[in-house]
């Protein structure tokens, strides 16, 4: 008798190509949606996070384009290893730069904004870790 883990847990335990494709798709959707939110809600986000629209709008554009790029990487039947490594490196760079900006830059973030920056770094780091594991298993 075999059992399977419920829901997405089975995906996390799946062979490399399945995990890799799942992690790229999840990254693409979350990143693009985040970018759209930064663009569509720039005023409320500025108030909530303390992030000036002169900073938030370029971040939104970047996130939207990066999310589309990550989606494109995950489309082919045989996912390009170099492209996945670039996505992992990009995600790792986002984590480091987010934390450096939080510590070193004078962004005037609210407490919610600072917490948001840390949470984003954790989520993006999680994407990078899943993609790395998926790549290694593949």
N, C-alpha and C positions, 0 to 999 in steps of 0.2 A: 504494500500500500504506500502510495506517495502522497505527500501533502504539499500544498503550495502556500506561500505567505500571502496574506490578503493585500489587495490594493497595490499601491506603488512600492511597497516593501519588496515584492517579487521582482520589480524592475531593478531595484538597487542590488539585488542578488543575482541578476541575470548575467548572461555572457557579455563580454566587452562591447560588441557592436550595439547591442540593445541599450545598455547603460549609456554608452557614448551618445547615441542618437537622442535618447531621452534627456540627458543632461544638456545637450546643445539646444534642443527645442525649448526646454524649460527656461534656460538662460535667455534665449531669444525673446520669448514671450514676456517674461518678467522685465527684461531690460527695455524692450520697445514700449511696453505699457508705462514703465517708469518715465521714459523719455517723453511720451505723450502727455503724461500728467504734469511734468515740469513745464511743458509748453502750453497746455490748455488751462492750467490752473496757476500760472505764474504769480498772479496777485495774491491769492490765498496762501500759496506756498511761501511767498516772501514773508507774509505776516506770521505764519505758523513756525517756519524754520529760521527766520532771520536771514535768509539767503537772498541777496540783492538780485533783481531780475537780470541785471547785466552779467551776472554769473550763472543764474539758474537757467536762462534761456539757452545759452551756448551748451550747458550741460545737457539740457533736454534734447537739443539737436544731435549732440554727440551720442547720447544713449539711444535715440531712435535709430540713427544710422548704424551704430554698433550692433544693436539688436537685429536689424535686417541682415547685416553681414554675418552674424552668428547663425541666423536661420539659413542663409545660403550655404554656409559650410556644412550644415547637417543634411542638406537635400540629397546629394549623390548616393547611389547605392554603395559605392566604396568611398567612404569619407577620407579626404586627403589628410594624411598624418601631419604634414607641415602646417596646414591651415589650422588644425586642432591645436597644435603646439602654439601657434600665434594667438589663438583665442585664450588658451590657458595663460600665456604670458601677459596678454592684455588684461585679463581678470586679475592676475597677481599684481600687475602695475596699478590697477584701480584701487586695490586694497591698500597698498603701500602709500600711494599718493593721497588717498582719502584720509588716512591716519596722519600723515605728515601735514596735510592742509589743516586738519583739525587742531593739531598741536602747534604748528609754526605760523600759520597764516592768520591774519587779522580779519576773519570773516564775520565777526559779530553775530554768530549763530545764537539762537535761543537754546535753552536746555533741551527742548524737543528737537531742535536742529542738530545739536551735538549727538544726541542719542540716535537720531535718524542716520547720521553719518557713520556711526559705529555699526548700527544694524545693517546698513547697506554693505559695509565692508565685510561683515560676517557672511551675509548671503552670497556675495560675489566670491568670497573665498571658498564657500561651500560648492558653488558651481565649478570653480577651478579644480577643487579636490575630486568631485565626481567625474569631471572630464578627464582628469589625469588617471584615475582608476579605470575608467572605461577604455582609455587609450592603451593602458598597460595590459588589460585583459584581452583587448583585440589583438 
